[in-house]
Amino acid sequence: MAEKEGFTPEEEPMAIIVMADGTWCSVRAVTMTIITQKQHIQLCDGEIEPKDLVNVLDIHFPTYFHRFREED
């Protein structure tokens, strides 16, 4: 089996998330937090801040790509 060549930093694919309003950001080091309906209402109403959430589930995206390209 041939040795695989790694991505250079300039070639590494990037994952982004596009919001409903058209804004976007990188997914690197993002945490998607699942919260209750009650917490969502409190958050929207300004009663609590994200740091105050009691998370049902956190999904963290620290690194998301393998470091090697597939050769044809």
C-alpha positions as CSV (number, residue, x, y, z in Angstrom):
1,M,0.0,0.0,0.0
2,A,1.4,3.4,-1.0
3,E,1.9,6.0,1.7
4,K,-0.8,8.7,1.7
5,E,0.1,12.3,1.3
6,G,-1.3,14.7,3.9
7,F,-3.2,17.9,3.3
8,T,-1.2,21.1,3.6
9,P,-2.9,23.8,5.8
10,E,-3.8,25.7,2.6
11,E,-5.5,22.6,1.1
12,E,-7.3,21.3,4.2
13,P,-11.1,21.3,3.6
14,M,-13.1,23.7,5.8
15,A,-16.6,22.9,7.3
16,I,-18.9,25.9,7.7
17,I,-22.5,26.3,8.9
18,V,-24.8,28.7,7.1
19,M,-27.5,30.3,9.2
20,A,-31.1,31.1,8.1
21,D,-30.2,34.8,7.7
22,G,-27.3,34.0,5.3
23,T,-24.5,34.5,7.8
24,W,-22.0,31.8,8.2
25,C,-19.1,30.7,10.4
26,S,-16.6,27.9,10.7
27,V,-17.6,24.7,12.5
28,R,-14.2,24.2,14.0
29,A,-14.4,24.2,17.8
30,V,-18.1,24.7,17.8
31,T,-20.4,23.1,20.3
32,M,-24.0,22.3,19.4
33,T,-26.1,22.3,22.5
34,I,-29.5,20.6,22.9
35,I,-31.7,22.4,25.4
36,T,-35.2,22.2,26.7
37,Q,-38.1,24.2,25.3
38,K,-38.3,26.1,28.6
39,Q,-34.6,27.0,28.5
40,H,-35.1,28.2,24.8
41,I,-37.9,30.5,25.8
42,Q,-35.8,31.8,28.8
43,L,-32.8,32.4,26.5
44,C,-34.9,34.2,23.9
45,D,-36.6,36.4,26.6
46,G,-33.1,37.3,28.0
47,E,-33.9,35.6,31.4
48,I,-30.8,33.4,31.1
49,E,-27.5,33.5,29.1
50,P,-25.9,30.6,27.3
51,K,-23.5,30.1,30.3
52,D,-26.6,29.4,32.5
53,L,-27.9,26.6,30.4
54,V,-28.3,23.1,31.8
55,N,-27.5,21.1,28.7
56,V,-29.5,18.0,27.7
57,L,-26.7,17.1,25.3
58,D,-23.5,18.8,23.9
59,I,-22.1,17.8,20.5
60,H,-18.6,19.2,20.2
61,F,-16.8,19.6,16.8
62,P,-13.1,20.0,17.7
63,T,-11.6,18.4,14.6
64,Y,-13.6,17.1,11.7
65,F,-11.4,16.1,8.8
66,H,-9.0,13.2,8.4
67,R,-5.5,14.5,7.5
68,F,-5.1,12.6,4.2
69,R,-6.4,12.8,0.7
70,E,-7.8,9.8,-1.1
71,E,-5.8,9.1,-4.3
72,D,-7.8,8.2,-7.4
